[in-house]
Amino acid sequence: QVQLVESGGVLVQPGGSLRLACAASGAIFQIGTMSWYQQAPGKEREQVATITTAGNTNYADSVKRRFTISRDNGKNTMYLQMDSLKPDDTAVYYCHAQLNFADHWGQGTQVTVSS
């Protein structure tokens, strides 16, 4: 009865920006670390950013200085601000979080960076 739902993925031109959101819903009594993953066609799913409940963050080298992860604990929502987008950022972006002390994945949202 708990789930994660991503939103915000669209087609965008190189150099553009997007803001993804991941909302947790259901009978939630605990949320731990939340993370964003990307999976490009034919590639493994890779973590790009993570944020703890205290707000500590880490980023993959490929997105440092361009992406910013944040969370609003009152809304049970995590965000990924994506700036200076490149074609190599094209992927399905997945949300992952510890909910009620168990691992949960969202369904993914498609981001396509192309002119």
C-alpha positions in Angstrom: 0.0 0.0 0.0 3.0 2.3 -0.1 4.5 3.4 -3.4 6.8 5.9 -5.1 5.7 7.8 -8.3 8.1 9.8 -10.5 7.0 12.7 -12.6 8.4 15.5 -14.7 10.3 13.6 -17.5 9.8 15.1 -21.0 11.7 15.9 -24.2 14.1 18.8 -23.7 16.8 20.4 -25.8 20.5 20.3 -24.9 21.4 22.9 -22.4 17.8 23.0 -21.0 16.5 22.2 -17.6 14.0 19.9 -16.0 12.8 19.2 -12.5 11.8 15.7 -11.6 9.7 14.7 -8.6 9.3 11.5 -6.7 6.3 11.3 -4.3 5.8 8.7 -1.7 2.2 7.8 -0.8 0.3 5.3 1.3 0.5 4.3 5.0 4.0 5.7 5.5 5.5 5.8 8.9 9.1 6.0 8.0 11.2 7.3 5.1 15.0 6.9 5.0 17.5 7.7 2.4 16.1 8.5 -1.1 18.0 8.3 -4.4 17.7 8.9 -8.1 18.9 6.3 -10.6 19.3 6.5 -14.4 19.1 3.7 -16.9 20.0 4.4 -20.5 19.1 2.0 -23.3 21.3 -1.1 -23.1 23.0 0.1 -19.9 22.8 -0.9 -16.3 20.8 1.1 -13.9 23.2 3.5 -12.1 22.8 5.8 -9.1 23.2 9.5 -10.0 22.3 11.2 -6.7 21.3 10.3 -3.1 20.1 12.3 -0.1 19.8 11.2 3.5 17.0 12.2 5.9 19.4 14.8 7.4 20.0 16.3 3.9 23.5 15.0 3.2 24.0 14.5 -0.6 26.2 12.6 -3.0 26.4 12.8 -6.8 27.8 10.7 -9.6 30.7 12.4 -11.3 28.7 12.6 -14.5 26.1 14.9 -13.0 28.1 16.9 -10.4 27.7 20.7 -10.8 24.7 20.2 -13.0 22.1 18.3 -11.0 20.8 19.1 -7.5 18.9 16.6 -5.3 16.6 17.8 -2.6 13.7 16.5 -0.4 10.6 17.9 1.3 10.0 15.6 4.2 6.6 17.3 5.0 5.4 16.4 1.5 7.1 13.0 1.4 8.7 14.1 -1.9 12.1 14.2 -3.4 13.2 16.3 -6.4 16.0 16.3 -8.9 16.8 19.7 -10.5 18.6 19.0 -13.8 20.4 21.9 -15.5 22.7 22.1 -18.5 21.3 18.9 -19.9 23.3 16.8 -22.3 22.2 14.1 -24.8 24.0 11.6 -22.6 21.6 12.4 -19.8 18.8 10.6 -21.9 17.5 7.8 -19.7 14.7 6.5 -17.7 15.0 8.1 -14.2 14.0 5.9 -11.3 13.3 6.9 -7.7 14.4 4.6 -4.9 13.7 5.0 -1.2 13.5 3.2 2.1 9.8 3.3 3.1 8.7 1.6 6.3 12.2 0.1 6.6 12.0 -1.6 3.2 13.4 -0.8 -0.2 10.9 0.6 -2.8 11.3 1.6 -6.5 9.2 3.9 -8.6 8.0 3.1 -12.1 10.4 5.5 -13.8 10.0 8.6 -15.9 11.6 9.1 -19.4 14.0 12.1 -19.9 15.0 12.6 -23.5 17.6 15.3 -24.3 17.7 16.0 -28.1 17.6 18.9 -30.5 
